[in-house]
Amino acid sequence: MSDNKPVFVQTLNHTDLLELDPSKHFNGTNYLQWAQFVRIILKGCDKLNHIEENPPNKDDPYFKVWDIEDSIIITWFWNSMTPESGHNCFYFSTAKEIWEYLRQTYFIEQNILTSYELENRILKTKQRALSVTAYYMSLKGLWAELDQYYDYQNFKMGCNEESATLTQFVERSRIFKFLSGLNFEFDQIRVEILSKDKLPSLLEVFKIVRGEESLARVLGSAKSSCEEIRVLSTAKPSREDSWCGHCRKSNHNIDSCFKVHGKEKVLGRHNGGFKGVSSKRRTDGMVKDSEVVKDGMVLPQGEGEFSKPLSKEELERLQAVFYPNSGKNSGFL
């Protein structure tokens, strides 16, 4: 008769377990990172049961195959540790015993200090010069690392409702942190989000704020372009860029053409002119003795400052106007 006992075939070899880079080896201070590598690699080989479940009984038909595979995992553990950190691990007989020893020794010890450090870094994280996306991703990285220590999913909850309540509480606190660290230009959208009857998820809040940032960038670019167009449209052309369509000459336009408006009128208009005085600017660069220069204009001597003092007769007439009853000996003269 044929034997109906199940046949167990070894499915794990030394080459199946990836060799960790020396920088990733466990050194006593990087337990969380090392443990994450170990779990991922064992999960890829479908061998997580070696660190999560108790070994089978020795009389179990599967025990021999399991024992061979467990020995391979133990050897891989040793090779992924520094000599100082892995010294005590040589005295355990199963991979689960090594795993539990390391977890109890290093994970719980590092949990409080590392959690405090992470919480402090999260508290101090602000957007400042970062984009909304870069700011959000920096917080997400810190939260993901913190979750490895808190391990919310493994908290003992009385029911699914309690677990959901905890998840909502954690998410809400992270939404508040994300919004509080944004720059002041997002004050309006922050108020709008917090004023909603139902608070959106963290991912939805991030998308809303990122959309606001993109809109502000587009509007700012359009405003800048409009300002440039306005400046260019109102800028006065330089003399080098001017052209007169009447006399077909450069360095002036038709509004300042001497042939159309006359030289005296053009110069008077462009230089302010003088009421009641024919203003002119000398073009030969020479100023006569009988002329004075005022505000860039060449004026006859009589049109500048007083050219000579008043006579005695003129002073007497002024005295008669301002002091009619004073007499000639009033002291004015």
PyMOL commands that set and color helices and strands:
alter all, ss='L'
color gray80, all
select helices_A, chain A and resi 14-16+22-24+31-44+49-52+63-79+83-91+95-124+132-150+152-154+160-180+184-194+202-234+239-241+254-256+258-261+263-270+301-303+312-322
alter helices_A, ss='H'
color red, helices_A
select strands_A, chain A and resi 243-244+249-250+291-294+297-300
alter strands_A, ss='S'
color yellow, strands_A
deselect
rebuild
show_as cartoon
